[in-house]
Amino acid sequence: MYSKDILEPIKKNKLIFIFMFIAIISFVLGYSYSKKVRLECKNLDDYPNAINEHVCVTINTLPIMFKIVPNGSKQQTFYIVENNSNKYIVKMTLNTYTQLMIKYKKNKENFQFQIEGKSKKIYDSLRDSSIKIYNNEKNDHLINKTNYEEYFNSVYIDGTDNPSFNIKIPFYLIGSFFLVLTIILLIEYISSVFNLKKAIKKYGKEELEYELNNSSTISYKSIGIYLTPKYIISNLSCFRVIPYQDIYWLYITESKNKGIVIGHHLMVGTKKGRFSIVFVRDNKILEEIIKKIFKINQSILIGNTKENLLKYQKKKTNKI
């Protein structure tokens, strides 16, 4: 007796919910932990000279942008920001700057934005550039090297080194990975349901059940292949019913990752084209399946050769 799972795409349905659950949990944990860490940041207004700490500051003015080229490094972008109490030097990501501008445009009069990151010591070239930019912006010579720390203190905020963001990256990567798997399985599930209904409509459920229950049917359940007296039935990734008489060509191809063989595909060529019906690591089982199919239809071309490709193309166009 055949398994009812063959004509009911149940397994993928369960995996979809499992993978989606893992994805949701990963995103929730990542958000929760990052929020917790963000709330634990030190307010730089209260710790103006804390070095290498997770700090944050709420600003209420638009940043003044300037660029510098530190010794032996690429050009970097910094910003001068202010609140009612202090002035700060900030390095931030483009995404943070974009969010800041969006929030400013929404409410210019009561604009506030929190910036967070690691506090790092201001180096000489950063100090000199910020003095020049700020004085030019304000059209004044208020700040100089002597009184600099009275205005900017001794540290800047490196928003590209953000502890709350860093902690959620692994969770978001895991969540994204399982979300992609969920989407892939969902597409395969929808395709499988569609193809199953199409096959049942074409061949009839009773006919397929009869073939699968036939004592001559050879089952390779672990890879989703069933060799019935009339058809190859495949249900592992995409439900297919292929009459032996429709097969022109059978061959095995390798699947590689960085030059290393990771598995093999059993390719089937019909009048409609070539496609893979199963993927396995060991090709011995595929060679066995090909031999059994060839016994049923000995006009099938066997092997991935240029000669067979030419013959297959001629068969498709009814030239031989």
PyMOL commands that set and color helices and strands:
alter all, ss='L'
color gray80, all
select helices_A, chain A and resi 4-7+11-39+94-106+124-138+148-152+163-203+205-213+221-223+244-246+284-296+306-316
alter helices_A, ss='H'
color red, helices_A
select strands_A, chain A and resi 42-43+54-59+64-68+76-82+87-91+113-121+155-158+218-220+225-227+231-234+240-243+247-257+260-270+273-280+301-302
alter strands_A, ss='S'
color yellow, strands_A
deselect
rebuild
show_as cartoon
